[in-house]
Amino acid sequence: MIIRPMKEEDLKDVHQIEQASFTMAWSYESFQEVLETSYRYYIVAEEEGQILGFAGMSLIVDEADIENIAVSREHRRRGLGRELLRALKTRAMEQEMSVMFLEVRVSNTPAVCLYESEGFVPVGRRKDYYEAPREDALLYALKL
Ligand SMILES: CC(C)(COP(=O)(O)OP(=O)(O)OC[C@H]1O[C@@H](n2cnc3c(N)ncnc32)[C@H](O)[C@@H]1OP(=O)(O)O)[C@@H](O)C(=O)NCCC(=O)NCCS
């Protein structure tokens, strides 16, 4: 398994994982836009030519904001989510960011457990941040 920057050729698979993972899935065009935006960094986990997961963030001034992360259902609980998250962390540190932020649904136990086990701490709650279903977001931060 390798982790490498996301490319145009990956977008079909990435979008498929996105749709299978979220009720409010990003459009294919949103991922195309990512590739055209210089302040965003997106990566994929690839094994034998197959895309198993992806993650990405924006890097603005000294703050990294994790925008998206998902692993295909059949390949969850293999440590891929953690590896993707660590790769973002490494990049953010290389780019001299001072803090990373992310939002997560309050009910998303797998993601919350992953973030907390990687040192992220809850710093706030955004009321009704998500739709379908409507739900609060927990805001997490990691000082780099
Ligand atoms: C969150 C997600 C990316 C984790 O990916 P993953 O590859 O399965 O995660 P890992 O195998 O690296 O697990 C890392 C840690 O996360 C936690 N975790 C992962 N899945 C979990 C689950 N179902 N229940 C509880 N904890 C879980 C555990 O602490 C785990 O460590 P452990 O295996 O040593 O116990 C994956 O569940 C996913 O794609 N979910 C749908 C999309 C999503 O919700 N993204 C987050 C949006 S904020």
The ligand as a Tripos MOL2 file, in Angstrom:
@<TRIPOS>MOLECULE
LIG
   48    50     1     0     0
SMALL
NO_CHARGES

@<TRIPOS>ATOM
      1 C1        -13.2310    7.2280    9.8990 C.3       1 LIG1
      2 C2        -12.5460    6.2950    8.9030 C.3       1 LIG1
      3 C3        -11.8290    7.1430    7.8600 C.3       1 LIG1
      4 C4        -11.5020    5.4640    9.6570 C.3       1 LIG1
      5 O1        -10.7900    4.6950    8.6870 O.3       1 LIG1
      6 P1        -10.1790    3.2550    9.0190 P.3       1 LIG1
      7 O2         -9.1740    2.9610    7.9530 O.co2     1 LIG1
      8 O3        -11.2520    2.2630    9.2330 O.co2     1 LIG1
      9 O4         -9.4460    3.5470   10.4030 O.3       1 LIG1
     10 P2         -8.2060    2.7440   11.0170 P.3       1 LIG1
     11 O5         -8.2700    1.3060   10.6610 O.co2     1 LIG1
     12 O6         -6.9650    3.4920   10.6800 O.co2     1 LIG1
     13 O7         -8.5090    2.8850   12.5680 O.3       1 LIG1
     14 C5         -7.8120    3.8210   13.3680 C.3       1 LIG1
     15 C6         -8.5290    3.9620   14.6940 C.3       1 LIG1
     16 O8         -9.8000    4.5770   14.4910 O.3       1 LIG1
     17 C7        -10.7230    4.0630   15.4580 C.3       1 LIG1
     18 N1        -11.7980    3.3410   14.7630 N.ar      1 LIG1
     19 C8        -11.8650    3.0640   13.4350 C.ar      1 LIG1
     20 N2        -13.0370    2.4300   13.1630 N.ar      1 LIG1
     21 C9        -13.7040    2.3320   14.3350 C.ar      1 LIG1
     22 C10       -14.9670    1.8030   14.6980 C.ar      1 LIG1
     23 N3        -15.7840    1.2450   13.7800 N.pl3     1 LIG1
     24 N4        -15.3520    1.8900   15.9870 N.ar      1 LIG1
     25 C11       -14.5480    2.4680   16.9180 C.ar      1 LIG1
     26 N5        -13.3170    2.9860   16.6330 N.ar      1 LIG1
     27 C12       -12.9080    2.9230   15.3590 C.ar      1 LIG1
     28 C13        -9.9450    3.1060   16.3320 C.3       1 LIG1
     29 O9         -9.4090    3.8820   17.3980 O.3       1 LIG1
     30 C14        -8.8450    2.6590   15.3810 C.3       1 LIG1
     31 O10        -7.7040    2.1920   16.0350 O.3       1 LIG1
     32 P3         -7.5930    0.6040   16.3570 P.3       1 LIG1
     33 O11        -7.9260   -0.1310   15.0900 O.co2     1 LIG1
     34 O12        -6.1770    0.4740   16.7890 O.co2     1 LIG1
     35 O13        -8.6040    0.3500   17.4340 O.co2     1 LIG1
     36 C15       -13.5660    5.3200    8.2390 C.3       1 LIG1
     37 O14       -14.3560    4.7410    9.2560 O.3       1 LIG1
     38 C16       -14.4710    5.9670    7.2130 C.2       1 LIG1
     39 O15       -14.1410    6.0930    6.0220 O.2       1 LIG1
     40 N6        -15.6860    6.4140    7.6500 N.am      1 LIG1
     41 C17       -16.6390    7.0390    6.7220 C.3       1 LIG1
     42 C18       -16.1980    8.4250    6.3490 C.3       1 LIG1
     43 C19       -16.0610    9.3090    7.5730 C.2       1 LIG1
     44 O16       -16.8760    9.2890    8.4820 O.2       1 LIG1
     45 N7        -14.9970   10.1460    7.5850 N.am      1 LIG1
     46 C20       -14.7430   11.0730    8.6720 C.3       1 LIG1
     47 C21       -15.4760   12.3270    8.4400 C.3       1 LIG1
     48 S1        -15.1610   13.5050    9.7420 S.3       1 LIG1
@<TRIPOS>BOND
     1     1     2 1
     2     2     3 1
     3     2     4 1
     4     2    36 1
     5     4     5 1
     6     5     6 1
     7     6     7 2
     8     6     8 1
     9     6     9 1
    10     9    10 1
    11    10    11 2
    12    10    12 1
    13    10    13 1
    14    13    14 1
    15    14    15 1
    16    15    16 1
    17    15    30 1
    18    16    17 1
    19    17    18 1
    20    17    28 1
    21    18    19 ar
    22    18    27 ar
    23    19    20 ar
    24    20    21 ar
    25    21    22 ar
    26    21    27 ar
    27    22    23 1
    28    22    24 ar
    29    24    25 ar
    30    25    26 ar
    31    26    27 ar
    32    28    29 1
    33    28    30 1
    34    30    31 1
    35    31    32 1
    36    32    33 2
    37    32    34 1
    38    32    35 1
    39    36    37 1
    40    36    38 1
    41    38    39 2
    42    38    40 1
    43    40    41 1
    44    41    42 1
    45    42    43 1
    46    43    44 2
    47    43    45 1
    48    45    46 1
    49    46    47 1
    50    47    48 1
@<TRIPOS>SUBSTRUCTURE
     1 LIG1         1 GROUP 0 **** ****
